[in-house]
Amino acid sequence: MRAVWRVPVRPETLARAGLLLLVVALFRQPLLQGGVIYDRDVHLIWHPQVEGFVRAVAGGALPLWDPSPAFGQPLLGDPGAQVLYPPTWLNLVMRPWTYYTLFAAGHLALSALAFFALARRWRLSVAAAATGAAAWVLCGPLLSLVTLWHHYAGACLAPVVLLAGERAAATRRARDVALLGLAIALQMLAGSADMCALTLLTLAAWTAAAHVRWRQPREVLALLGGGAVAILLAAALAAGQWVASLELLARSSRRELPEAVRTYWSVHPSSLLETVAASVPSRLPLQAGWRQELYEGREPFLVSLYLGLPALGLVAAGLARAGERRRRLALAAVLVTAVLVALGRHAPAYAVLTHLLPPLRVLRYPVKAMVFAALAWSGLVGLGVDGWRSLAGRRRLAALVPLALATVLVAALSAAMLVEVPALRAAAARVLDPRELPALVPLGHALALHALLGAALAALAWRSRGAAAVLAVLDLALAHPLPTPVAPLALYAHRPEVLAALQPVARARVYSYEYGETARAQAWGGGTPYALERQPAGWSLSASTALAMQLSLAPQTAGRWGLRQGFDNDYRGLQPAPVAVFTRLVRVYEADTGTVLRLLQLASVTHVLALHPFAADRLPVTAVVPGLFRDPVRVEAVPGSLPRVRAVGGVRVAGESDVISALLDPSLDPARTVVLSEGRPADPPAGFEGRAVVVRETADRIQIEADLPTAGYVVVADSYDPGWKATVDGVGAAVLRANLAFRAVPVPAGRHRVELSYRPAGVLVGLAVSGVAAVACLVFLARRRPRAHATPPAGWRSNPSGTGEERT
């Protein structure tokens, strides 16, 4: 034991262990205390989506299609579903909430270790590299993404890609270029096109500034060639994902996003104050007009932009330090450029970037660029720790000037919130909600603490870089003690009582009324949307609201239990254009109860779930289930709802401009006639009584037994997609777009077996390319390299005894 105790522990090992403990401390509640991560889109979108993935694989289907949301939509094609991302398959062997906890903590741990290794390649000391990695792990922009899974994974993998790029640029070896391609492919499979694009731009800028010797053309060409090979390899490895996503993009509204949508959630210039003044102005009780100006009237996309007030002193020291000029300038350029892009519509940088690179116009929300500002900031923090001692006299004093000014500003903000000054209160009343002014007190205390730590760094760290590093990390840890709220396990374990009113679930299709649109909520719900009236004991307000939405089967949450849904709002712009148009109709004609009822019947919706009487009480109420909201959940049945799979004998032909009028024409009987965009019109034969019964169904395949007295069509009221293929008695048949957004298969008279399967040709080719590339890459990386017969390093000599070499 004494011998083991005396074994020296390498400083790098201690630093890595410290970073891992920091990650565990951040996620201590879900990891050690049994809570679950749920906030924002995790419980609304991710959880239903991953349940659809598990159901598809468990049912023996390829995870290509999810039949639950929005009349059904591609699963693999949605990059946010992360179907080909290797960790996603762990959901097959563990509960979703357990997986998400490990997903969040594991990615942050990987990112911390990659950042540490990257900083060590920059020749930073162990302490400096660890401080920079800790600043990255604790920064506001990165932790704000924890509940935005695909952006979070992409951001955490950014240091991995940069590390592989740094290594490939330094060695120029084929093996390292292949590892770079593998890292880029992994980030692509994580599903965030924004993070992939920003990472590649950052890698290109970093390589150009820090590695390229522009006076040596051969070196420039070698770097360009290596980068091109890595990107081509990454594209081949991730072909199964990006081919499917491009096919989905080509049919959706996402490909032509208006500028107002693309620049939504731009960083307002005043919000940059939050980088050194935590939660100002994001946590201020702003009046509606000011919140609209700063955050589009909603909550901030990134909950925190805080990068650290004491860390500002280290950043200044990193910029002012001697040596490492190219590296310092490269980090500064990334930091400034990322901030300018994040300003979006408030600055020209975003418009210039999207003009030079038009494919970037499919991306939204410029505020995401603040993640890479944080990455560069953390790199400068590491440089500043090592550069602190190299600064002397006036240079060190100059490095402390920005910190001193920012500290004075934050202290003044704190005093303004804590000290009762009538003139200040009167001015604040013009910007803030007077009813929420007491909320300024805890915010003022928090700002006072950050100002105190900033002043302590300026005073105590004059001679000690260790004190500077500790204060910078401590300040960020106090600003972000927990990356995301945590709820009790009952949030996911409890089965909503409203499901009992929808039996049998397999045949139900629900329309959950969307109260997130404020105008609709005020018009129909009579007040604030989703206002709680009851709160479980010991639950936070946020967790209670999430539980209330689960109990009411709020839009998309019904997918957790395999319920089919219709008329889901297209917030992400990924629905096929005809489906998005059909979905908007129920909102356009909302006041016309007759038209709304007809649309519900056409779409085979069996029940409407709402917190208010829907369609002017024209729908019979089958159940009223109390929840946590002020109003109970009303389950209203749709009378005359058409079967989801049915046989018809008539055809009405209508072009794109006339199809809506044809569908709403009272003379049209959708139970006997289908509306197609092309073909020969025909009235249904007198007494036509066709039959279509689903024999077997999985996520990507439907087998139907059809019996028609004359030639007609089998109509399936699910989303039309060109990837759906059909056979009638084993012979290929066309799949037509029917009733604007659904599918129809022509079937001859008689009894036939109709089968529809989702097999998009491009996706299958992409998957094949990915498989071949993955095997080739693994074989290449696994092969044994021949030993290099290098000259022994200085300080070594031959051992005359013949036992090898020994150190002199």
Secondary structure, 3 states (H helix, E strand, C coil): CHHHHCCCCCHHHHHHHHHHHHHHHHCHHHHHCCCEECCCHHHHHHHHHHHHHHHHHHCCCCCCEECCHHHCEECCCCHHHCCCCHHHHHHHCCCHHHHHHHHHHHHHHHHHHHHHHHHHHCCCCHHHHHHHHHHHHHCHHHHCCCCCHHHHHHHHHHHHHHHHHHHHHHHCCHHHHHHHHHHHHHHHHCCCHHHHHHHHHHHHHHHHHHCCCCCCHHHHHHHHHHHHHHHHHHHHHCHHHHHHHHHHHHCEHHHHCCHHHHCCCCCCHHHHHHHCCCCCCCCCCECHHHHHHHHCCCCCCCCCCCCCCHHHHHHHHHHHCCCCHHHHHHHHHHHHHHHHHHCHHHCCHHHHHHHHCHHHHHCCCHHHHHHHHHHHHHHHHHHHHHHCCCCCCHHHHHHHHHHHHHHHHHHHHHHHHHCCCHHHHHHHCCCECHHHHHHHHHHHHHHHHHHHHHHHHHHHCCCCHHHHHHHHHHHHHHHCCCCCCEECCHHHHCCCHHHHHHCCHHHCEEEECCCCCHHHHHHHHCCCCCCECCCCCCCCHHHHHHHHHHHCCCCCHHHHHCCEECCCCCCCCCCEHHHHHHHHHHHHCCCCHHHHHHHHHHCCCCEEEECCCHHHHCCCEEEEECCCECCCEEEEECCCCCCCEEEECEEEECCCCCHHHHHHCCCCCCCCEEEECCCCCECCCCCCCCEEEEEEEECCEEEEEEEECCCEEEEECCCCCCCEEEEECCEEECCEEECCCEEEEEECCEEEEEEEEECCHHHHHHHHHHHHHHHHHHHHHHCCCCCCCCCCCCCEEECCCCCCEEEC
